[in-house]
Amino acid sequence: MIHATIQLISAEGLTSLTVRRVSRICEVSTMAIYSNFSGMPGLLRAVGSAGFAQLSARLAECGCTDDPITDILVLGFVFRDEALRKPELFRLMFATESPRAEVKLHRGNILSGTGDSDFDNFAESFDHVVRATQRALDAGLVRAENARAAAAQFWTGLYGFIQLDMAGLYGDEGVGEVLLPSIVNIMIGMGADPEWVQRSVHRAVERVLSPTS
């Protein structure tokens, strides 16, 4: 049912989602959805949890290198790619409002790291960025009070960019003209060496574009 729901919202948007519609696609009674998920709120939480599991798996595939700044950038590229491939699922996972007025979703607090989200795998997906940021701090490449807050700054810039990019406000030049410069500026503001960051950018782009990455 979760897979069918993801396919439905990907094809027709979150507004198309109803218990009756999902039951028809899955060829089960509406009672089956209530029995398995306690209705629409539980179904949305299960779908969002599946989305975060997929995102976390993609981020885990990025791996680690001896350049944590490159790794942070690659994680950002993968996050953006997931958002562009699954915009409606991304909206469910990260939107500031619930997709349905009657469903209240608590997405969690990335600064707390306590896993207090309605979505399973929420904290785990962000922790990939936290760990890469901690490695950058340990290596002396950037300076910050703590890795989680620094990672949140990177992710805030990335999330804002993705929202506007998905709306088509940057045309085809957004990554080179907006995203990369903004992340570079944040890192330099945290004490990173400008030349090192520029080399990291080139490495990240090469990794993302490489067919073997």
Protein Blocks (a to p, Z undefined) as FASTA:
>chain_A
ZZmmmmmmmmnojklpcfklmmmmnopafklmmmmnnpjklmmmmmmmmmmmmmmmmmmm
nopafblklmmmmmmmmmmmmmmmmmmlmmmmmmmbdfbfklccdebjfklonopafbgh
klmmmmmmmmmmmmmmmnopaccfbfklmmmmmmmmmmmmmmmmmnopnojmlmmmmmmm
mmmmmmmmnopafklmmmmmmmmmmmmmpmkZZ
